[in-house]
Amino acid sequence: TAMEGFVDFTNRCQGRDQLFRATQYTCMLLSYLIEHKAGKEKLVMKLKQLESNMSSGRKMFRLGNMVHALVAARRTTQLPDVVPRFCLTASNLTRALYFICDAVLWLKSAGLQPDIDKLKWRNRATKCYYLSLLINLARDWYEISWRLEQAIREEKTKENSSWDKHSQKLHHVKCDGLHSFLLLLFQILKRNPPLLLDLVKNLCDLSGPLDTLGIYKTNPGVIGFCGILSSLVGIFTLANPCLKLKQ
C-alpha cells in the first residue's frame, strides 16, 4: 500500500534526510517571504528555529555517510569508461571530505567540541560540496555530449543521399546555431529522464555554495526554492530508483 511504501521510504536513512532537507528549505523560503510582514515576527522565529533543528538533524543522519562515500569511490574506480570513472570517483572522494567537515560541525553544534572554529569548518565543507557538484555537472555534460554525438551520427545513418548532401546536413547542424543545439539538447533530455533529473538537482544545489562562498550572491528565497526543488527530485529518485542516473 501507499502507507507501507511511505514507511519503507522514511526507514531508509537517505529518505529521512531528504524529508528533513525539504522541510529545512521550505522553512527558509517561508521565513524569507513573510519576515518583513507586520505581526509575523513569532512565526518567522519559529520557522527559523525549525530550519535550524532540521539542519542539525540532517548532520546527525549523515554521520556515517563518509564510509558510504569511500565505498562508493572504491566501486566507481572499477568503471570501464575513463570519464565517468574519474568524475564519479573524484565526486565521491570530495563528498567524503565534505562529510568529515560536516561531522566536525555536528560536534560543535552538539556542544561536544565547543572550541571548534565553526566558520572555518563551514567554509571547508562548502568548498568540498561545491567541488563535488562541479564534478557531477562535468559528468552530466559528458553524458549529454556523447548522446549529442550519437544523435548526429544517427541522423547521418538515416540519410541515403550522396556525400555532398551529408556534408550539407552536418554543416547545417553545426551552423544553425543555438536554436538547433537547444532543440537537440531538449530531445536528448526528454528521452533520458534520469539524466535530466540529475542535471536539475545538481544545478539547484549550486545556489547554496555559490552564495556562501560569495561567488554569486542571491538570497534565502532563491536558495530555499532551489533546495525544495532539489529535495523533491531526490525524493522522487529514491522512490523510483529507475529514474536515478546509473553510477
DAZIJO-V726400 format. One record per helix or strand of 3 or more residues. SS is the DSSP state (helix for helix, strand for strand). FROM is the first residue (numbers start at 1). TO is the last residue. Records with the same first field share a line. If there is no record, write none. Layout:
SS=FROM-TO ; FROM-TO
//
This chain:
helix=2-11 ; 13-34 ; 41-76 ; 82-109 ; 118-158 ; 163-175 ; 178-191 ; 193-212 ; 220-239 ; 241-243
//
